Amino acid sequence: MSPRTVIAGNWKMNMTPKETAAFFQGFFPSFSGLTSPELIVFPPSVSLAAALRARPEFPQVQVGIQNIYWEASGAFTGEISAPIARAAGATHTLIGHSERRHVFGETNEEVGWKVQAALAAGLVPMVCVGETLQERKDGRLTEVILEQLEAFLPVLTENPEASVLVAYEPVWAIGTGETATPQDASEAHGILRGCMREALGEERSRAIPILYGGSVKPGNAAELLAAPEVDGVLVGGASLDPGSFARIAEAG
């Protein structure tokens, strides 16, 4: 397993700046602090500053951005570049989330470009991979997630010191209430780890945390985190409630 546990919250298109401040006011008293996972939240970009203002008393929480564009600047209305995100205070960025892939048509090639841009700007990318229900039924789990992983592995081989995280999120388990079993998660994570081991070597591959994402809740977080090869969780809806997210963080 990775030497550290990572608990991340993706707020998606939720949480105004005012709601973000309220979240942290509720989270800090709720979290016992007895455990020491690495904590990351991904608010909407307009709430990034509010999150940064709210967290100085708890620097263990890092703040990321949900998406970046691969160009550093230019006439790309509505997009946010990695250098702009880093200058605004973000430490991490999500890349390749299933909603970016399936709602907005993001391709594996574009994921690779975004990973390159993130690393160049000093952001830590959390790259998401995962199969749809039909792909799983067709027996294509390994094919799909390795194709997604291999789209950005060359960037990592070119940047041997770069920090990166990988999140396995089966598309059929995101926001559906369905959750992959710990055995399902371990199988997929093992496939990803094996591929990274071949490309990057044992030591480097072990240093890259692989998170599970998909209907993670306080009731199943501990079981998922105890599964082999699961180094953390990427939490969606349950991360919007400070008490709920605190209980998941404590499971780490």
C-alpha positions in Angstrom: 0.0 0.0 0.0 0.9 3.6 -0.3 2.7 5.0 2.8 -0.2 7.4 3.4 -4.0 7.4 3.4 -5.8 10.1 1.4 -9.4 11.2 2.1 -10.7 13.6 -0.6 -14.0 15.3 -1.1 -15.3 16.3 -4.5 -18.1 18.9 -4.0 -19.0 19.0 -7.7 -21.4 21.8 -8.6 -22.3 22.5 -5.0 -21.3 24.9 -2.2 -21.4 28.7 -2.5 -18.6 30.6 -0.8 -20.9 31.2 2.2 -21.7 27.5 2.4 -18.1 26.7 2.1 -17.2 28.8 5.2 -20.0 27.1 7.1 -18.8 23.7 6.1 -15.4 24.3 7.7 -17.0 25.8 10.8 -18.8 22.5 11.2 -16.0 20.2 10.1 -13.3 21.3 12.5 -15.3 20.6 15.7 -16.6 17.3 14.2 -13.2 15.8 13.3 -11.4 14.3 16.3 -8.0 14.6 14.7 -7.0 11.3 16.3 -6.2 9.9 12.8 -3.8 11.6 10.4 -5.0 11.0 6.9 -4.1 13.5 4.1 -7.3 15.5 3.5 -8.2 17.3 0.3 -11.4 19.1 -0.7 -12.3 20.1 -4.3 -14.8 23.0 -4.1 -16.2 24.8 -7.2 -13.6 27.2 -8.4 -15.6 30.3 -7.3 -15.5 28.9 -3.7 -11.8 28.1 -3.7 -10.8 31.4 -2.0 -13.5 30.8 0.7 -12.1 27.4 1.4 -8.6 28.7 1.6 -9.7 31.5 4.0 -11.5 28.9 6.2 -8.7 26.4 6.7 -5.7 28.2 8.2 -6.4 26.7 11.6 -6.3 23.2 10.1 -3.6 23.1 7.5 -3.9 19.4 7.2 -6.8 20.1 4.7 -5.5 20.9 1.2 -7.7 22.6 -1.4 -7.8 21.6 -5.0 -9.7 22.6 -8.2 -12.1 20.3 -10.0 -10.8 20.8 -13.5 -8.1 22.6 -15.5 -7.4 23.3 -19.2 -4.1 22.2 -20.7 -3.1 25.5 -22.2 -1.4 28.0 -19.8 -3.3 31.0 -21.1 -5.2 32.3 -24.1 -8.6 32.8 -25.6 -10.4 29.9 -23.9 -13.4 31.5 -22.3 -14.8 29.7 -19.3 -11.6 27.6 -18.8 -9.1 27.8 -15.9 -5.4 27.1 -16.5 -3.1 25.2 -14.2 -0.9 28.3 -13.5 -4.0 30.4 -12.6 -5.3 27.7 -10.3 -1.9 27.3 -8.6 -1.6 31.1 -8.2 -5.1 31.2 -6.6 -3.9 28.7 -4.0 -4.9 25.3 -5.3 -2.5 22.5 -4.5 -4.3 19.7 -6.4 -6.6 19.2 -9.4 -9.0 16.5 -10.4 -8.4 15.3 -13.9 -10.5 12.8 -15.9 -13.5 12.5 -13.6 -16.2 10.3 -15.1 -18.5 13.3 -15.4 -15.8 15.2 -17.4 -15.4 12.1 -19.6 -19.0 11.1 -20.1 -20.9 14.5 -19.8 -18.3 16.8 -21.4 -16.6 14.3 -23.7 -13.1 14.5 -22.3 -10.8 12.1 -24.0 -7.9 10.0 -22.7 -5.5 12.2 -24.9 -6.9 15.3 -23.2 -6.4 13.7 -19.8 -2.7 13.2 -20.7 -2.4 16.9 -21.7 -4.0 18.0 -18.5 -1.7 15.9 -16.3 1.3 17.4 -18.1 -0.1 20.9 -17.6 -0.8 20.3 -13.9 2.7 19.0 -13.2 4.3 21.9 -15.1 2.4 24.4 -12.9 3.2 22.6 -9.6 -0.3 21.1 -9.1 -0.7 17.5 -7.9 -3.1 15.8 -10.3 -5.6 13.3 -9.0 -6.4 11.3 -12.2 -9.7 9.4 -12.3 -10.3 6.1 -14.1 -13.2 3.7 -14.2 -15.5 1.6 -16.3 -19.2 1.9 -17.1 -21.7 -0.8 -16.1 -21.9 -2.1 -19.7 -18.1 -2.2 -20.0 -18.0 -4.2 -16.8 -20.7 -6.6 -18.0 -18.8 -7.1 -21.2 -15.7 -8.2 -19.2 -13.7 -5.1 -20.2 -12.7 -3.8 -16.8 -9.0 -4.4 -17.3 -9.0 -3.1 -20.9 -10.8 0.1 -20.0 -9.0 1.2 -16.9 -5.5 0.3 -18.3 -6.3 2.3 -21.5 -7.2 5.3 -19.3 -4.1 4.8 -17.1 -1.7 4.3 -20.0 -2.9 7.6 -21.5 -0.9 9.6 -18.8 1.8 7.1 -17.7 4.3 8.5 -20.2 4.0 11.9 -18.5 5.0 10.2 -15.2 8.0 8.5 -16.7 9.1 11.9 -18.0 8.7 13.4 -14.6 10.2 10.9 -12.1 9.9 13.1 -9.1 6.3 14.2 -9.7 3.5 13.7 -7.2 0.3 12.2 -8.5 -2.7 10.3 -7.2 -5.0 7.9 -9.0 -8.7 7.4 -8.2 -10.6 4.3 -9.4 -14.3 5.3 -9.7 -16.5 2.7 -11.3 -19.0 4.8 -13.2 -21.9 2.6 -12.3 -21.3 3.3 -8.6 -21.1 7.1 -8.7 -24.1 8.9 -7.3 -26.2 5.7 -7.7 -26.1 4.4 -4.2 -24.4 1.3 -5.6 -20.9 0.6 -4.2 -18.2 -1.7 -5.5 -17.4 -4.3 -2.9 -14.0 -4.1 -1.2 -13.1 -7.1 -3.3 -14.2 -5.2 -6.5 -12.1 -2.2 -5.4 -9.0 -4.4 -4.6 -9.2 -6.2 -7.9 -9.2 -2.9 -9.9 -6.6 -1.3 -7.8 -4.4 -4.4 -8.1 -4.7 -4.1 -11.9 -3.7 -0.5 -11.8 -0.8 -1.1 -9.4 0.6 -3.9 -11.5 0.6 -1.7 -14.6 2.3 1.2 -12.7 4.8 -1.2 -11.3 5.8 -2.3 -14.8 6.1 1.2 -16.1 7.5 3.0 -13.1 9.1 0.4 -10.9 8.1 -1.0 -7.5 9.2 2.0 -5.3 7.6 4.7 -7.4 4.4 2.7 -8.0 4.0 2.1 -4.2 4.4 5.8 -3.5 1.3 6.7 -5.7 -1.9 6.4 -3.7 -4.9 4.7 -5.4 -8.2 5.9 -4.1 -11.6 4.4 -4.5 -14.5 6.6 -5.4 -18.2 5.7 -5.8 -21.0 6.2 -3.2 -18.5 6.3 -0.3 -20.4 6.9 3.0 -19.5 6.8 6.7 -21.1 3.3 6.9 -18.8 1.7 4.3 -15.6 3.9 4.4 -13.7 1.8 7.0 -14.4 -1.5 5.1 -13.2 0.0 1.8 -10.1 1.5 3.4 -9.2 -1.8 4.9 -9.2 -3.5 1.6 -5.9 -4.5 0.0 -4.5 -1.9 -2.4 -7.0 0.8 -1.3 -5.1 3.8 -0.1 -7.9 6.3 0.3 -11.3 7.4 -0.9 -12.7 10.1 -3.2 -16.0 11.1 -1.6 -18.9 12.7 -3.5 -22.2 13.5 -1.9 -21.2 12.5 1.6 -18.4 15.1 1.5 -20.9 18.0 1.5 -21.9 17.3 5.1 -19.2 18.3 7.5 -20.2 15.6 10.1 -20.4 12.9 7.5 -17.0 13.8 5.9 -15.4 14.0 9.4 -16.6 10.4 10.1 -15.2 9.2 6.8 -11.9 11.0 7.6 -11.7 9.4 10.9 -12.0 6.0 9.3 -8.7 6.7 7.6 
